[in-house]
Amino acid sequence: MMSFISRMTIKPEMEEQFIACCKKLEEHVHANEPDTLIYQFYRLREPNQFAVVESFTTEEAEEAHQNTDYFKAVVPDLVECLDGEYVREYLDDL
């Protein structure tokens, strides 16, 4: 299994676009990726801060996720909303 949380800051004026992209991705992933166990965006309590928690059955499933047509179509619009780089933290089972 492969799991991680990615934290990001978004440009305040891009919040609406960012949330629309997140919802679109969640919808497609939940409907089409049985090897994706968790794919959920969250608003953090700090201003303009968001996170996504992702968990896949294998590293190959995460790679397949990134190679879907809908991922490639939505991610440029999502990245446009970011204020700086995102930070990915890997989560290992106990």
Residue frames relative to the residue before (quaternion, step in Angstrom):
aa qw qx qy qz dx dy dz
M 1.0000 0.0000 0.0000 0.0000 0.00 0.00 0.00
M 0.1339 -0.7685 0.6228 0.0602 3.55 -1.18 0.69
S 0.0683 0.8050 -0.5815 0.0962 3.58 -0.65 1.14
F 0.1048 0.7869 -0.6042 0.0685 3.54 -1.17 0.64
I 0.2689 -0.6942 0.6348 0.2067 3.48 -1.40 0.24
S 0.1286 -0.7654 0.6261 0.0747 3.56 -1.00 0.85
R 0.1642 -0.7852 0.5944 0.0562 3.54 -0.80 1.10
M 0.0233 0.8152 -0.5757 0.0594 3.55 -0.99 0.85
T 0.3035 -0.6905 0.6241 0.2036 3.51 -1.32 0.49
I 0.1572 -0.7905 0.5844 0.0944 3.56 -0.95 0.82
K 0.5695 -0.5602 0.4728 0.3718 3.53 -1.26 0.46
P 0.5371 -0.6694 0.3967 0.3255 3.62 -0.71 1.02
E 0.6938 0.4829 -0.2844 0.4523 3.58 0.94 -0.82
M 0.6793 0.4847 -0.2774 0.4760 3.61 1.28 -0.20
E 0.3453 0.7867 -0.4687 0.2054 3.60 1.26 0.05
E 0.6593 0.5192 -0.3196 0.4401 3.60 0.85 -0.91
Q 0.6623 0.4898 -0.2991 0.4816 3.60 0.91 -0.91
F 0.6408 0.5367 -0.3245 0.4428 3.59 0.93 -0.90
I 0.6822 0.4826 -0.2929 0.4648 3.60 0.80 -0.97
A 0.6286 0.5255 -0.3379 0.4631 3.60 0.99 -0.76
C 0.6461 0.5074 -0.3142 0.4758 3.61 0.98 -0.81
C 0.6443 0.5292 -0.3191 0.4505 3.58 0.94 -0.89
K 0.6773 0.4913 -0.2926 0.4629 3.57 0.86 -0.95
K 0.6335 0.5308 -0.3248 0.4597 3.58 1.00 -0.81
L 0.6670 0.4937 -0.2988 0.4712 3.59 0.91 -0.90
E 0.6408 0.5263 -0.3284 0.4522 3.59 0.88 -0.91
E 0.6550 0.5276 -0.3091 0.4439 3.57 0.89 -0.94
H 0.6976 0.4679 -0.2740 0.4684 3.59 0.82 -0.98
V 0.6570 0.5111 -0.3191 0.4531 3.58 0.91 -0.88
H 0.6815 0.4914 -0.2993 0.4522 3.59 0.82 -0.96
A 0.7048 0.4704 -0.2662 0.4595 3.61 1.04 -0.72
N 0.8302 0.3047 -0.0937 0.4573 3.59 1.05 -0.72
E 0.7445 0.4016 -0.2149 0.4881 3.59 1.18 -0.23
P 0.1637 -0.8317 0.5233 0.0872 3.61 0.12 1.22
D 0.6728 0.4813 -0.3027 0.4733 3.62 1.17 -0.41
T 0.5614 0.5193 -0.4077 0.4990 3.57 1.30 0.28
L 0.2616 -0.8129 0.5081 0.1118 3.54 -0.42 1.27
I 0.7795 0.0258 0.0103 0.6257 3.58 1.06 -0.81
Y 0.1532 0.7404 -0.6469 0.0995 3.54 -1.04 0.85
Q 0.2713 0.7786 -0.5009 0.2631 3.55 0.03 1.33
F 0.2646 -0.7457 0.5947 0.1421 3.55 -0.91 1.01
Y 0.1054 -0.7817 0.6138 0.0332 3.55 -1.20 0.69
R 0.3480 -0.6508 0.6249 0.2548 3.51 -1.28 0.55
L 0.2916 -0.7450 0.5727 0.1786 3.57 -0.85 0.96
R 0.6214 -0.5950 0.3680 0.3527 3.58 -1.18 0.36
E 0.5876 0.5355 -0.3736 0.4779 3.58 1.24 -0.25
P 0.6029 -0.5864 0.3896 0.3754 3.62 -1.03 0.71
N 0.8691 0.0960 -0.1060 0.4736 3.54 -1.08 0.92
Q 0.5477 0.6146 -0.3897 0.4129 3.59 1.20 0.38
F 0.0009 0.7814 -0.6222 0.0473 3.54 -0.97 0.98
A 0.1026 -0.7722 0.6219 0.0807 3.54 -1.30 0.28
V 0.1607 -0.7332 0.6463 0.1377 3.51 -1.32 0.37
V 0.1915 -0.7427 0.6325 0.1077 3.54 -1.04 0.90
E 0.0144 -0.8032 0.5935 -0.0496 3.54 -0.79 1.11
S 0.0365 0.7763 -0.6285 0.0329 3.54 -1.06 0.81
F 0.0839 -0.8035 0.5890 -0.0196 3.53 -0.85 1.09
T 0.5883 -0.5883 0.4171 0.3658 3.57 -1.13 0.56
T 0.7940 0.0171 0.0272 0.6071 3.59 1.11 -0.74
E 0.6361 -0.4969 0.4119 0.4228 3.56 -1.29 0.17
E 0.6083 0.5565 -0.3455 0.4482 3.59 1.11 -0.68
A 0.6262 0.5308 -0.3378 0.4604 3.60 1.06 -0.69
E 0.6427 0.5030 -0.3205 0.4807 3.59 1.05 -0.74
E 0.6397 0.5103 -0.3195 0.4778 3.58 1.03 -0.75
A 0.6368 0.5177 -0.3236 0.4709 3.60 0.99 -0.82
H 0.6042 0.5630 -0.3394 0.4503 3.58 1.05 -0.82
Q 0.7076 0.4657 -0.2634 0.4615 3.58 0.86 -0.96
N 0.7029 0.4607 -0.2625 0.4741 3.58 1.20 -0.37
T 0.4444 0.6806 -0.4750 0.3371 3.60 1.21 0.19
D 0.6050 -0.5753 0.4106 0.3667 3.55 -1.15 0.59
Y 0.6760 0.4915 -0.3125 0.4514 3.60 0.91 -0.85
F 0.6065 0.5346 -0.3596 0.4658 3.62 1.05 -0.65
K 0.6837 0.4883 -0.2789 0.4651 3.57 0.86 -0.99
A 0.6631 0.5090 -0.3049 0.4564 3.60 1.11 -0.64
V 0.7494 0.4227 -0.2184 0.4605 3.60 0.94 -0.88
V 0.6212 0.6090 -0.3525 0.3450 3.59 0.92 -0.85
P 0.6234 0.5245 -0.3864 0.4323 3.70 0.85 -0.62
D 0.6553 0.4970 -0.3128 0.4751 3.60 1.01 -0.75
L 0.6347 0.5181 -0.3149 0.4792 3.57 1.10 -0.72
V 0.6670 0.5084 -0.2998 0.4548 3.60 0.86 -0.95
E 0.5859 0.5865 -0.3575 0.4300 3.58 1.10 -0.67
C 0.6709 0.5180 -0.2812 0.4500 3.58 1.16 -0.63
L 0.5776 0.6298 -0.3698 0.3647 3.59 1.18 -0.46
D 0.2335 -0.7229 0.6346 0.1419 3.50 -1.19 0.73
G 0.7976 0.0264 -0.0692 0.5986 3.57 0.17 1.30
E 0.6903 -0.4650 0.3700 0.4127 3.53 -1.36 -0.27
Y 0.3983 -0.6584 0.5627 0.3022 3.55 -1.23 0.36
V 0.3073 -0.7296 0.5839 0.1797 3.56 -1.27 0.46
R 0.1665 -0.7851 0.5927 0.0680 3.57 -0.77 1.09
E 0.0795 -0.7752 0.6265 0.0143 3.55 -0.93 1.03
Y 0.3231 -0.7624 0.5334 0.1730 3.56 -0.66 1.12
L 0.2306 -0.7645 0.5942 0.0963 3.53 -1.10 0.84
D 0.1198 -0.7981 0.5891 0.0414 3.57 -0.72 1.09
D 0.5253 -0.6284 0.4736 0.3239 3.55 -1.03 0.83
L 0.4708 -0.6550 0.5093 0.2997 3.56 -1.16 0.56
